[in-house]
Amino acid sequence: MSILPWVIGLVVAGLMVSAVASLALDPSAGDGAATLVAGFGVQMVATAVVCQLLAHHSLAFRRTRLDFLWWLLAVLPIGSLLLAIPAILSDPVYFDATSPPGFWSTLALHAVLILVGALFGPLLWFFILMPVSQLVGGVVALARGEKPPVFRFVTPLVMLALAAFILLGAGALDLGAALPGRFAAPQIVLAMLGLPGSYVVASPVLLWVCRGILLALVVAFLGSWWARRREAHAG
């Protein structure tokens, strides 16, 4: 089977979003949010949705033709890049594109954003779309009178909690003062425990939400371990 019609519709919708973000919105508003959406966001979401379509066909034991790759990996990124050209020319001062070298370097930066969006697409699918799809499938199974296993709900909830912890943690902490690389991880641990370190709390509310999520994950893990232990002893 082919998912080509779905991918074509997805690409057309993505290019429409890119056109609105690039041509109708102020590129300097929100620290360049429109530019980020037009390049990085559109490509990331499209790639994630295609990953979900492939996973759905794979679970249904359907062989999927690869005729959609041209649209996802060529038409969408090239179209988004071409739409960035009039946006750059409309505000060359903001994009630092008042000279030919500046214009080409800015266009190259847009291309990098699109490429990074494609690379982040599988992550968005793995942490968001796949768990949501599993939860929806479990709810549908319950509505049909079936009894799906508990892990069908627990596993996606844990994945979504991890994604929320990562995203909210990025907004809660400022690790700019922390040393790079592996030394940033201890600062996160110190922040979760409320101990002093070389981090800066950007949002106390988000930090407490992250602590709550982390506590819920620990409780879920310990509860699952205890339940398996009791089942083993009963057996």
C-alpha positions, 0 to 999 in steps of 0.5 A: 500500500501507499501513504502517498495521498496522505503525505501529499495532503500533509505537504500541501498543508505544511506549505500553506502554513509556511506561506502564512508564517513567512509572508503574512506574519512579522518575521521579527515578532516573538524573536523570530517565531514565524521563521522557526515555525515556517522552517523547523516546526513544519518539517518536524511535525510533517516528519512525525506524522509520516512516522506515525503513518508508517508505524500504523501500516507496520502494525497492520502488517502492510508493506508501504511503498516509498513513493512518498519520500520525494514529497517529504524530503524534497518538495516540502523542504525546498518549498519552505526554503523558497518561501523564506526568500521573500520573507528575507527580502521583506526585512533584510535588516532583521535577517542581516541580509543587506548584502549578498553574503548576508542573504546567502548565509541567512538562507543557509541558516533556514536550510539548517533549520529545516534539516534539524526539523526533519531530524527532530520529527522522529523524536516528536513521534516517539515521545508524543504521537506514538503514546497518544496513538496508543492511549487512543487505541486503548480507549477505543478497545475499552469502548468496544468492551475489550480488556486491553493490558494495563501496560497499554495505558501505563507505557504511553503515560510514562512517555508523555510524562517524560516528554512533559518533564523535558519540555517544562524543565527546559523552561524552568531552568537556565543552565547557562552558568553550568559547565557544558556536557556531562556537568549539566546533568548534576545541576538538574538533579540539584535543582529537582532536590532544591539544593544550591548549584550553578543553575538559575530558576527561570520559572519556580512554577514550572520547576515545581510541576517538573518535581511533581511529574518526577515524583509521579514517575518514581511512584509509578515505577515503585508501584509497578515493581511492587505489583510484579513482586507480589505476583511473583510471590503469589505464583 
